[in-house]
Amino acid sequence: MKRLLVVVIAVVVSMALYNCSSTKYIQNTRPQNQSNMENQQIKTSTLKYPSINVESGKNIQILKKEFETIAKDIHFKFNSYELTPIHEYGINENPTKILDKIANFMLKHPKIKIRIEGNCDERGTIEYNLALGEKRALAAKQYLVSKGVSPDRITIISYGKSRPLDPAHNEYAWAKNRRDHFVFIEK
């Protein structure tokens, strides 16, 4: 008798746990005069979803990946923070075209924020490169603001020469290291 009671309790508890953990029921609140079909309970999944950007209806991770496909690093000429096209050392880009894509993305998704990281090559003093990296990040920020992006959504930081993309000591590596890097900030 005790075994039967234990088995029955175990079955009831397991059924209750199974029903509570996998689904929940929402009672339809339509008036009583609606058909029986409409008054039945609606079964919904209780899976947990990552945070959603309500503004666009897209998952934050999807937005981040989309941002990373358009937010390529922009590069600078030696000792410069001007947003001019570069066609040397394997770099063939127009920084303003990349920034236009970033600005359009940010205007389309007004809740996201970014960080612009200014970087330099290894030549020059630490202080000089930190200042130059900041000017490079600020130049990109000012361009985005001129396109209508709120400055409150953009932070800047300079890493100077402390985060080289290419550790080699030649013109090609230095050209790759003179850059702004764009980072999607998750809340």
C-alpha positions in Angstrom: 0.0 0.0 0.0 2.8 2.4 0.9 4.5 1.7 -2.4 1.4 2.4 -4.4 1.0 5.7 -2.5 4.6 6.7 -3.1 4.2 5.9 -6.9 1.0 7.9 -7.1 2.5 10.9 -5.4 5.6 10.7 -7.6 3.5 10.6 -10.7 1.4 13.5 -9.6 4.4 15.6 -8.7 6.3 14.8 -11.9 3.2 15.7 -14.0 2.8 18.9 -12.1 6.5 19.8 -12.5 6.4 18.9 -16.2 3.4 21.1 -16.9 4.7 24.0 -14.9 8.2 24.0 -16.3 7.5 23.6 -20.0 4.3 25.6 -20.7 1.9 27.9 -19.1 -1.7 28.6 -19.8 -3.3 31.9 -20.4 -7.1 32.2 -20.0 -8.8 33.8 -22.9 -10.7 36.8 -21.5 -13.4 37.0 -24.3 -17.1 37.4 -23.3 -19.1 34.2 -22.4 -21.2 34.5 -25.6 -18.2 33.7 -27.8 -17.9 30.1 -29.2 -16.3 27.4 -27.0 -13.4 27.3 -29.4 -12.5 30.9 -28.6 -12.9 30.4 -24.8 -10.3 27.5 -24.7 -7.1 28.1 -23.0 -4.2 29.2 -25.1 -1.0 27.3 -24.7 2.2 29.3 -24.8 5.8 28.5 -24.5 7.8 29.9 -21.6 11.2 29.7 -23.3 13.5 32.5 -22.1 14.6 34.9 -24.9 17.5 37.3 -24.9 16.8 40.9 -24.4 14.9 42.5 -27.3 15.5 46.0 -28.7 11.8 47.1 -28.5 12.5 50.0 -30.9 13.4 47.8 -33.8 11.9 44.5 -32.7 15.3 42.8 -33.3 17.3 40.8 -30.9 20.3 42.7 -29.5 22.8 40.0 -30.7 21.4 40.2 -34.2 21.8 44.0 -34.1 25.3 43.6 -32.9 26.3 41.3 -35.7 24.6 43.6 -38.2 26.6 46.5 -36.8 29.9 44.5 -37.0 29.4 43.8 -40.7 29.1 47.5 -41.5 31.4 49.1 -38.9 34.8 48.4 -40.4 37.8 50.1 -39.0 38.7 53.4 -40.6 42.4 54.2 -41.2 44.4 57.4 -41.2 47.5 58.7 -42.9 50.7 59.1 -40.8 50.4 61.8 -38.1 46.9 62.7 -39.3 43.3 62.6 -38.0 41.7 63.8 -41.2 39.0 61.6 -42.7 40.5 61.2 -46.2 40.5 58.2 -48.5 43.5 55.9 -48.3 44.9 53.9 -51.1 48.3 52.5 -49.9 49.8 49.6 -48.0 46.9 47.3 -48.9 44.3 49.7 -47.5 41.8 50.9 -50.0 39.0 52.7 -48.3 37.0 55.9 -48.0 36.4 56.5 -44.3 33.3 58.8 -44.9 31.5 55.9 -46.7 32.0 53.6 -43.7 30.9 56.4 -41.3 27.8 57.1 -43.5 26.8 53.4 -43.1 27.4 53.6 -39.3 25.4 56.8 -39.1 22.5 55.3 -41.1 22.5 52.2 -38.8 22.5 54.4 -35.7 19.7 56.6 -37.0 17.7 53.5 -37.9 18.2 52.1 -34.4 18.1 55.1 -32.0 18.6 53.1 -28.8 22.0 51.7 -29.5 25.3 53.2 -28.4 28.8 52.8 -29.6 32.4 53.4 -28.5 35.0 54.7 -30.9 38.5 53.6 -30.1 41.3 55.7 -31.5 44.6 53.9 -32.2 48.1 54.9 -33.5 51.2 53.2 -34.8 54.2 52.6 -32.6 56.1 55.7 -33.6 56.0 58.7 -31.4 55.8 59.2 -27.6 53.0 57.6 -25.5 51.6 61.1 -24.8 51.6 62.1 -28.5 49.9 58.9 -29.6 47.3 59.1 -26.9 46.4 62.7 -28.0 46.4 61.7 -31.7 44.2 58.6 -31.0 41.8 60.9 -29.2 41.7 63.3 -32.1 41.0 60.4 -34.5 38.2 59.1 -32.4 36.8 62.6 -32.0 36.9 63.2 -35.8 34.8 60.1 -36.4 32.4 61.2 -33.6 32.0 64.7 -35.0 31.3 63.3 -38.4 28.6 61.0 -37.1 27.1 63.9 -35.1 27.0 66.0 -38.2 24.9 63.2 -39.8 22.3 63.5 -37.0 23.5 61.0 -34.5 23.1 62.2 -30.9 26.6 62.7 -29.3 25.2 61.1 -26.1 25.2 57.8 -27.9 28.9 57.9 -28.8 31.8 57.5 -26.4 35.4 57.8 -27.4 38.7 56.5 -26.0 42.3 56.6 -27.1 44.5 53.6 -26.8 47.4 55.4 -28.5 49.9 52.8 -29.5 49.1 50.3 -26.8 46.7 48.1 -28.9 48.4 47.4 -32.3 46.4 45.4 -34.7 49.6 44.2 -36.4 52.7 43.9 -34.1 55.2 44.0 -37.0 57.5 47.0 -37.4 57.1 48.1 -41.0 55.0 50.6 -43.0 52.3 48.0 -43.8 51.7 47.2 -40.1 51.9 50.8 -39.1 49.2 51.7 -41.7 46.9 49.0 -40.3 47.5 50.3 -36.7 46.5 53.9 -37.5 42.8 53.4 -37.1 39.5 54.0 -35.4 37.7 50.9 -34.2 34.0 50.9 -33.6 32.4 48.8 -30.7 28.7 48.1 -30.2 27.8 48.8 -26.6 25.4 46.3 -25.0 23.3 47.7 -22.2 
